[in-house]
Amino acid sequence: MASSAESSAASGMRKAPSLEWRWVSTEEEDDEGRGGRGGAAAVGAVGRGGSFESEDEEDAEDEEEREGKKRLIRTVPSVDWFDVEGNEVSVGQPVEDTEEFDFGRTVFLALQTLAVVFGDIGIGPLYTFDVMFNKYPIQGEEDVLGALSLVLYTLILMPLMKYVLVVLWANDDGEGGIFALYSLICRNAKVSLIPNQVHSEKRMSSFRLKLPTPELERSIKVKEKLESSLLLKKLLLGLVLFGTSMFISNGVITPAMSVLSAVSGLKVGIRNTSQDVVVMISVALLVILFSVQRYATSKVGFALGPSLLVWFCCLGGIGIYNLSLYGPAAFKAFNPLYIIYYFGRNPFQAWLSLGGCLLCATGSEAIFSNLCHFPVRYVQYMFVLLVLPCLVLAYLGQAAFLIANPKSSEQVFFSSIPIGVFWPVFLVANLAALIASRTMTVAIFQCLKQSISLGCFPRLKIVHTSRKFMAKIYIPVVNWLLLVSCMGFIVLFRSIYDVGNAYAIAELGVMIMATVYVTIIMLLIWESNIVKVLSFVITFLFLELIFFSSALSSVGDGGWALLMFASVLFMIMFIWNYGSKLKYDSEVKQKLSKDLMRKLGPNLGTIRAPGLGLVCSDIVKGVPAIFGHFLTSLPAIHSIIVFVCIRNVPVPVVPQSERFLFQRVCSRGYHMFRCIARYGYKDKKQEHHSVFERLLIEGLEKFIQREAVELSLQSEDDVDSDEEPPTPVKIITAPNGSLYSLDVPLLADYAPSTEVIPEASCSTPQQDPVLDYAQNLELELAFIKQSKQSGAVYLIDNPIIKARKDSWFFKKLMINYFFAFLRNNCLRAIMLMSIPHSNMMQVRMTSYV
């Protein structure tokens, strides 16, 4: 029987790998060897299961640390209906590029990569030497060569060695950014403080993760350490929130710094131009940029690629011109000894200038964050073959100019431009600055969408600006907030030197967090050699901390404003995450027990009226407490109840065939189901309610059909082994403490008919037809069809949490005021669908935490 069940299931679905690794003692391994042969039969038995509490076995695995010898063995995880549902995936294979070489497509993709990925790092030559020599005045040729040597090796180490060659490979199915790193870790270890994924989410086809191998036991130990330490979980969450706040702050500084430095070229072209004029023109350009941001995301993308190509050609051409005009002395800077000479001449001022030196690598994080759908190889080739050579030539040319003109340390780039091409280059530079600003803004949109999906930021309205590319999004509130913040920085500081100090702090904060998370990924997922891991973390973390110390020394010159801005963002994300966790824990504690549902009986102690009731809540398992309120407050309840939970899972995209997971609640006569609608952080959630209902019904019918196949393979005794006869109950206690009588007539037996279901009858059934319904697939499908024709009603749980009176003051402040304000002004996942008010009922219950 077990073998036939297994073969039948295999013919109807494709199963993803389900093997896992864990530590077991010798005795346990022997027990599992004897009991493992019964695993196939167990799969069929759980098909009927009305129980959600299947995580007991998972928790037991985490506590199976025993004394004695332990070995790393391969085990089969426990399976419930959600696991069976999750196994029905189209297990995709890595897509191989078997297409013939297409020159036009290659050029198009290369131009798109330039516009989306390299806009930020390409404008470094506008201000790097200006900020460096503002801290370290030029006293001779050795100073210029030492500064140039620092810039060259910073470009080689940070963007090239770290990001292009290492960090890009830590992408999450093509998505980059600090939150993509965090979600990748969460999917390999249970480190998320909010349990936002069910066990079967590990079976989705988007989870293409490498399983631990027996030879690399270190990764297992790292996973166990992360999962067992609450301190490490909180630390990882705090780091990702800090990194995200610094990244958003970086997105505020980038437009201010880029546009202000590009417009400052007017002082070279028109000598009498004042700083007030530069500031006003910069503000005007920013207003234009953010006003067309929504349209630029999808309509002007291709035009930006050629503009960036022209800009990089200008950088390389101007560099070659200056080298040919002033001589090749700048090539000496490839000797790293000049860095030592640079620090030896004036150590303190050289250390202060490190913050300005780091500006040549700003945009490194944007390379990773804007990876989007571009292949990693394309990004690597474009950087190595075009971007890096042009940047190196630009800095070499500026150094050659400074060696010949040591007193021209302001506006170095524009001063080194040949007079005949100054104005064309000036226009291209301003266009490149606007493109760089747009690049960071788009990266912030993607980062915030990821953080919203993972429950670390309040839900905001997200507009998809492209029907073809889901990654092209626009967040109106964030767009205008960035505009106001950028204008504030420009008006407040008015100088690229003060803005540049804040720029370095923001960039380094993100770089340090990326180093930490990539190190964890190397240990946990990549299972890299320990020598490689130590080399990576020691080298880059040491360098970034030195740069960061230099940048922090300029906090009083402009960095204080950025730190305040980042602190506000951090507090918003922390309060939202903290309040969401308390709300989730409260809902889990208050959910109704299955014993109570069994006592109520199939009719739930009330009248079952025709129709489909979708009870929407945030808990994954169990019956939400709000359902008890519906039972005691409403005169009738729908004939089919589906507990819907919309979950954001840490994968970019969930295939439509894997969108819904179903599980039956209690026995079949109750006609109650649990449904989890899973969305990745790149999925579009603005579905019309009719589309959502249609897909849900199709998934429910598919679930019932597969369940019938499983039941047909079981013996007659097994069919009703776990079904208990309903026990009559007279009263139930409502959430407000009131007692309600349940001694009311029940809905009459449903009988299949070609006519529309009549109004609810008040006659009491003479016999329990549950067994007949379970064995008659057509009858149940017809019952669902008739309920669908009667319409669907959304019963939405919108709970409110408040801090208890004996809570400490700051908890009351965060929960009762700040979190309540954020929750009242953000969107809910279910509210993104256009549900008519006539089909929706919201109920708020207050819980004290």
Secondary structure, 3 states (H helix, E strand, C coil): CHHHHHHHHHHHCCCCCCCEEEEEEHHHHHHHHHHHHHHHHHHHHHHHCCCCCCHHHHHHHHCCCCCCCEEEEEECCCCCHHHHHHHCCCCCCCCCCCCCCCHHHHHHHHHHHHHHHCCCHHHHHHCHHHHHHHHCCCCCHHHHHHHHHHHHHHHHHHHHHHHHCCHHHHCECCECCHHHHHHHHHHHCCCCCCCCCCHHHHHCCCCCCCCCCCCCHHHHHHHHHHHHCHHHHHHHHHHHHHHHHHHHHHHHHHHHHHHHHHHCCHHHHCCCCCHHHHHHHHHHHHHHHHHCHHHHHHHCHHHHHHHHHHHHHHHHHHHHHHHHHHCHHHHHHHCCHHHHHHHHHCHHHHHHCHHHHHHHHCCHHHHHHCCCCCCHHHHHHHHHHHHHHHHHHHHHHHHHHHHHCCCCCCCHHHHCCCHHHHHHHHHHHHHHHHHHHHHHHHHHHHHHHHHHHCCCCCCCCCEECCCCCCCCEECHHHHHHHHHHHHHHHHHHCCHHHHHHHHHHHHHHHHHHHHHHHHHHHHHHHCCCHHHHHHHHHHHHHHHHHHHHHHHCCHHHCHHHHHHHHHHHHHHHHHHHHHHHHHHHHHHHHCECHHHHHHHCCCCCCEEEEEEEEEECCCCCCECHHHHHHHHHCCEEEEEEEEEEEEECCCCCCCHHHCEEEEECCCHHHCEEEEEEEECCCCCCCCCHHHHHHHHHHHHHHHHHHHHHHHHCCCHHHHCCCCCCCCCCCEEECCCCCEEECCCCCCCCCCCCCCCCCCCCCCCCCCCCHHHHHHCHHHHHHHHHHHHHCCEEEEEECCEEECCCCCCHHHHHHHHHHHHHHHHCCCCCHHHCCCCHHHEEEECCEEEC
